[in-house]
Amino acid sequence: MATFNYQTIGYAGTDLSFTAPSGGVAGDAVFPTDDRGFLWVENAAAGGTITLVISTPGTSFGIALPDVSVSIPDGERRLIGPIVGALGDPAALGAVILTITPNVTGVTMAAVKVP
C-alpha cells in the first residue's frame, strides 16, 4: 500500500511529484482527507482503462453511501476531489482508501491541495 501526502499548489506553480501506487490488493493508495485536497491520477499504460474506487464508509438515513468510482482510459488523467472528510474510513483512522483495477501498471498519482 502506498501512502500519499498532499503537495500544496501555489500561484508561482508547483513541480508535482507523481508516484506509482502499489497494486494487487485493496488499498492500492491511502491518503488523508482534506476539504482542499484533490487526487491527480494519470494512466499512461497501454493496458486499457483503469477504474479507481474510493470505498465510502457510512450511511445516511440507514442507506449505505455509494462508493466513488472513476474510469480513466489509456493516456488520460483525472483530477478527483475535493477529498472531503466523509470519504475517510474510520477503520483507517480517517484516511481515504483507494483501489485501482484491473492493475496499476503505468499509473501515477499525486495528492494535491490548494492553500
N, C-alpha and C positions, 0 to 999 in steps of 0.2 A: 504494500500500500504506500502510495506517495502522498506526503503531506505538503500542502501548498500554503505559503504565506502571502499576504497581499502586498503588491507593489503599488505605491502611490503615484498617480499620474499628475502632471502639472502643466502650467502654461508654457514652460520652456521646452516641453516634450520630455518623454521618458523612454530610455532604451530598455524595453522589457526583456526579461529573461524567460524563455519558454522551456518547459521541462516535460519530458515524457512521463505519462502516468504508468503505474505498474499494471499488469494485466492478469486476467485469468480468474479473478475472484471478485466477489462483491467488495466494494471499497477500493476500486482502482485508484481513486483520489479522494482525499479528505481535506477540507478546508473550513475555517471558521465562518460563521455568519457575520455579515456586516451590511447594514442598510445602504451603504455607499459602495458596496463591493459587487464586482461582476467577474464572470469567468470567461476568458477568451480561449476558444478551442479551435485548433487548426487540424484538418485531416489532409495530410499531404500524401498519403499512401495511395497506391493504385489497386487496393484490395476491396474497394467497394464502399458503400455508405456505412457509416457507423451510427449507432444510436446511443445517446448519452442519457442516463436516467438518474435523477435525483430522487431518492426514496423519501417521500414526505411523511413524517410521523404525525400522529394525532388524528383527532376527529373534530367535526363541527356539528353540533346538534345530533351527535350519535352517528354521523356519517363519516366514513374514512375520507381524509383529504386525498385528492388524486396526486400521483407522482408527477414530476416534471419530466417530460420526455422530449428530446430534441434530436432530429436526424440531421447528419452532416455528410453530404456527398463528397466524393474524392475531389481534392483540390480546393475545397471551400473552407470557410471559417465562420464561426458564430460567436457573438458576444452575448452572453446569457446573464440575466440578472434584472433587478438587484437581488442579492442573496440575503433576503430578509430573515429575521430570527425564526419565523415559523418553519423554515426549511431545515433547521437544525434538529438533529436526532438526540434526544435526551440520553439514550444509551451510549452515545459517543461524546458525552459531555458538551452537547450543543453544537457539535461540528456537523457539517454537511457531508453526507456520504454519497459518492458518485460512482456509478458503474457504467462501463463502456462495452458495448457488444457490436459485432462479434469478436473484435480484437482491438488492441491498441497500437498495432504496428503503424508507424508513420504519424501517430497522433502526438501533438504537443499542446501544452496548456500554460496559461498564466492567470493567476488570480490578481485582479487589479481593482483599485478603488480611487474614487475622486476625493480630493482633500476636503 
